[in-house]
Amino acid sequence: MDYRDMLGFPKKPKKSMKEVEKKVAPKSIVPPVTELLKKEFGPLNEWGKVDTGPKRWSSAYTAKDGLTEFERKGGKDSINEVDFEKVKIPSQVKRFLAKFVDSVKSAGLNRIKRSAVLYQVIDALGISPQQLMADIQKIKKEL
């Protein structure tokens, strides 16, 4: 005895072979998209198969003086550097700067207090964080 019979469900009529065949989805006559793309553009190139030219560390690259085309044309790496010792500062600023530096040195401040002094100076000058980082990079090159 079937559980459907026990619960009182009506019996389902058995389906003929014609009805079963009708439910089978017909094969599509349109090829899949990937096949269409292969026909249109050819096989896909894998990343590893494409030649990207000589690498910076290869012998073909170093034979050309070791620089990239960007660097040879004077790219961002060739910024006109400034000698900060030779920059003219107004005499009044120079005098107060000397007094300021002397007072900070003689105070014997610890690292946190020196950082607080630098913070207040940078904040008073109104320098943006991006500009500050750029200036620090330039100063590091000089030191």
Number of C-alpha atoms within 10 A of each C-alpha: 5 6 8 10 10 8 8 8 9 8 8 6 6 6 8 8 8 8 9 9 10 9 8 8 7 8 6 7 6 8 8 9 9 9 12 12 12 11 10 9 8 10 10 8 8 7 8 7 7 8 7 8 9 11 11 12 9 11 11 12 15 14 9 10 8 15 13 14 10 10 12 12 10 10 11 9 9 10 9 7 10 12 10 10 8 7 8 8 10 8 9 9 10 12 11 11 12 12 12 11 11 11 11 14 11 8 10 10 12 8 9 9 12 15 12 11 14 12 12 12 12 14 12 9 9 10 13 11 11 9 10 13 12 11 12 12 11 16 14 8 9 12 5
